[in-house]
Amino acid sequence: MNIHAIHAQIFKVWRQKRMVKFEAIIQPRAEDLVLDVGGYPGTWTTRPQLAKRIDCLNLHKVEFDGGRYPKHHITTSVGDGCSLTYDKNSYDILFSNSVIEHVGDWEKQKAFAREVRRVGKRLWIQTPAIECPIEPHFLALFVHWLPVFVRRRLLRWLTPWGWIQRPSQEKIDETIAFTRLLSKKQVKELFPDCVVVTERLLWVIPKSYIAYRINSEQADAVNALPRVTDP
């Protein structure tokens, strides 16, 4: 059993709904270039090709057999979202799903936000909400609200992540250091030129936040749409 496979099944429906929102708000065009920072080709191969090309950037090498998906134009490359090597406005759309909470401390998160805002003309950045009582990475209640010294002791024995992954203490410490959930106030601070909306669990509980930036013509079109996100 793999924790990533469990995550994929649990959050599959939400991710599909989020992609529908993404298409409605960002409105990808056939001539657009998309940079997916921290994402994988599988996010895109389950849907029709939305843009001219989609580039997936990760800290590690990701294998992708384009021959299996002749209707999709996807590339993979290695790079750091906190220090992108692209020029300003190099990409029409910059997309990132559940990544900024894994780049490190607040200073690294500010660097990530600064870089994606610089490189992308339109933005779509999603991250889990710290206010949600369910920690999505460990699949446990309230654990992310506890002090670090308590989390270090609990994660291995009292969370599904710990039971399945059986991590060493070194791995636990590394995961804690690189899993920093954000509040809505912090997301707004990181993305001051974006609209920040809340995805909710059971219509009430904040589940995650999406920061998006679009141009004025799109904004008029989005305002005319039925509400697709929870403000």
N, C-alpha and C positions, 0 to 999 in steps of 0.2 A: 504494500500500500504506500502511495506517495502523497505527501501533503499538498503538492502542487496540483495533482489530479483532483483531490477533494475540493480545493479552492475553485478549480475550474468548473466543477459541477455545481457547487453552491452558488457561485456568483454569475453563472452563465446567463440566466434570465436578465439580471440587472445590467450586465454588460451589453447584451443585445438591445435592451431598451435605451441604454446610454448612447449606443451608436446611432440609433434612430434620431435621438436628440441632436447629436453631433451633426448629422446630415441636414437636419432641419434648420439649425442655427448657423453653422459655418458654411453650408451650401458649397461643397467641393465642386469644382468645375473640371472639365476634361483637360484643360491646359494647365492645371495647378500642379506644383511640386509640393509634396508633403514630406516633412521630417518627423518621424516617430521616435522620440527620445526615450530610450529604455524599453521600447516595445518590440514585438515579434511579428513576423509575417503572418502567423495564424490569426492575428486580430483582423487582418484584411482579406485573407483568402476565403473567408466564409461569406463575403459580400461581393457584389459586382465591383469591378474596378471603378474607383471613385475619382481618380485623378490621372494625370499624365504619368507620374511616377511616385512611388512611396519608398522612402529610404528609412530603414530601421537602424538606429544607432544604439550600441550597447558597449559596456566596458569590456565585454568578452566577445569572442568571435561566435557568430550565429550562422549555422549552416542552413542554406535554403536552396532547394532544387526547383529553380524556375521552370524547368521543363514539365513539371507536374501541373503547373498553373499557367498555361500559355496565354490566358486572357488577363493575367495580372503582371504588372510591371513593378517589381519589388526588388530592392537591393538591400544588402546588409553591410554594415561597416562597424569598425571599432573606434570609440571616442568617448570623451567625458562630457556629460551634459553641463557640468559646472565650468567648463572651459572649451566652448565650441570653437572649431577652427573655420567656421563659415563667416562670410561677410554679412553686414547688416542687411536685413530683408532678403536674404538668399532664398528663403522658402515662402511660398504663398501661405502655407498652413503649417504651424508647428503643433504637434499633438503629443501628449504625454499622459499616460494613465497609471496612477498609483506608483509613481517614481520619486517625486520630490521628498517624500517621507523617508526615503532610503539613502539619501546622498550624504548624510552626516549631521553635523550640528547646525545651529541657526545661521552661522556665517556661510556654511556651504549651501544651505537652502537659499540664502539671499543671492549667492553667486549663480546658482541654477536658475532662479527666477530672472535675474538680470540677463543671463545669456539667452534664454528662450525668448524673452521679450525683444531682445536685439535682433535675433536671427529670423524670427517669424513675423510675417505681416499680420496674419490672423492666428489667434491662439486658442487652444483647447487643452487645459491642464486640469486633471482630476486628482484628488487625493482623499483618503478616508478622513472622517471627522473624529477628532479626539473626544468630542462630546458623546459619541455613540458608546453605550455600555459594552458592546461586543467588540473586542479587539480582533480585526479581521485576519491578521497574520498568524496569531496564535489560537484563534477560534475559541477564545475564552472570555468570560465576563469580568469586567472591571480591572483586569490585570495591568492595563496600561496606565491606570490612575494611581498605582502604588509606587512608592519610592523605589529607586533602582536596586538598593540592597535587598529589598523584599522580592522584587522580580527575579533577581539572580537565583534565589532559592526555590521559587515556585514554578518557574517556566518548565523545568524538566519533568516535574512530578505531577503537576496539577493543571496541565493544559493538553489538549489533543495534539498540538504541535510537538510538545515534549515527548508524549507517548509514542507518536509515530516516527519522529525523526531521531529520537534518542541522542540528542546533541551532547557534546562534551561541554564542560564549563567554559572553555575557550570560545566555542561556537555560540553559546548562550550570551556571553559578554559581547561578542562581536555583533550579534543580532540586535541586542539592546542598544548598542552604540549607534547602529545604523537603521534604527526604526524609530523615527521621531514624528509622531502624528501632530497635525496642526489644528488650531482653532480657526473659526471663520474670521475672527479679527486678524489673525496672523496671515491668512491667505489674502485678505484685502490689503494688508501692508506689503506683502510680497508682490502683488499684482495691482498696483494702484490705478492703472489704465484699463482694467478689465471689469466686466460684470461678474460678480460672484454669486452663484446660486447654490441652493442646498438640495441634495437628494435625501429623501426621508424614508425611514423604516416605519411601517405602520402609520404613515401620514403625519407622524408627530416627531419621532426621534431623528435627529440629524445623523445621516449615514455617511455622506461624503460631500465634498464641495467641488464645484467646477468653476474655474476662472476662464472666461472666454473674452476674446477681443475680435471685433468685426468692424467693417467699414460702415460709413453712414448709410449707404444705399442698402446694405444688408440689414442694418438696424431697423429701417423702416419696414422691410419685409418681415423681419422676425416679430416686430411689434404687432403685425397684422395676423400672426399665427395664433391658433388656440394655445393656451398655456401648456408648455411641454416640460417645464421645470418648476420647482418649488422655490420661490424667493425666500 
